[in-house]
Amino acid sequence: NLKIQRGEVLCILGPSGTGKSVALCHINGLTRPDSGDVRVFGESIVGHSEEELSPVRRRLAMLFQGGALFDSMNVEDNIAFPVREHTRKAPSEIAAIVAEKLTLVGLPGIQRKMPSELSGGMRKRVALARSIALEPEIILYDEPTTGLDPVSSEKIAQLMVSVNERLQTTSVVVTHDIVAARTAADRVVFLHQGLFQFIGTFDEAASSEHPVLMEYFRAMGFPCGTGVFQAAPKGV
C-alpha cells in the first residue's frame, strides 16, 4: 500500500527487477493490476478503457529513461508536439510555451537544435520541458539520471525540485541514484519483493535497521543503520 501526497517529490528505491517502473505504469494505466486498486486523483482507474483513461492521462506526464525525443524533430517541434496534438493553440502561443518551458529547464534559445546535437543532460532537460508543456499535475520520472555523470545527475535532481515547486506538481521518481534521492525527495519508499517495505524521509531511511534496506544503502556506498549519516538539506 502506498499513498502519494499532493505536492511532494516521492522517490521509489529498490533493487533491479522489483517492479519500480511497473509501479509508474500502474499510475498511468499502462499496466493493469492482477488485484487491488489504483486510485489517481481520487478515482479508481482499474478497469478503465483507453478512452476513459485519456482525461486522467492528460493530467499526468511521463519522463522516460532515455528521454524518448523524436530524433527527426528539432527541440522546438519535440516540445510543441503534445501541445499541437491536444490543443488548438495558435503557432505563436505554442512558440511562447516552448520558450517558457526551455527557460524553466535552464536551456533558453536552443529551439533549432536537433537531439543529436545535445548532451545527455540536455536531452533529459528537453524531455522534461516536453513533459510539462501541457501543465501536468503529476510528473512520473523513470530513472531520470541514468547514464549521467555525477554533476549532471545532481543538476537534474535539483531541477526536479525546482519544477515541482514552481509548477506545484506532484512528482514520483523511480531511481537507483541515492544521491539524487537525497537531493530531491520529500519521502523515499523502498520496494522489495512486491512490497513497499519502507516509507519515510531520507534521513529515516539512512538510519533504518531494515536488513534489506541497510544492504541496499551500503552497496551504494552509504552507511545505513548507524544513525551517523545526515542527508543534505533538500534541494541543496
ABEGO torsion letter per residue (X at the ends): XBBBBBGBBBBBBEBBGAGAAAAAAAAAGABBBABEBBBBGGBBABGBBAAAAAAAAAABBBBBAAGGBBAABBAAAAAAAAAAAABABBAAAAAAAAAAAAAAAGBBGAAABBAAABBAAAAAAAAAAAAAAAGBABBBBBGAABGBBAAAAAAAAAAAAAAAAAAGBBBBBBBABAAAAAAABABBBBBBGGBBABBEBAAAAAABABAAAAAAAAAAGBBBGAGABBBBBBGX
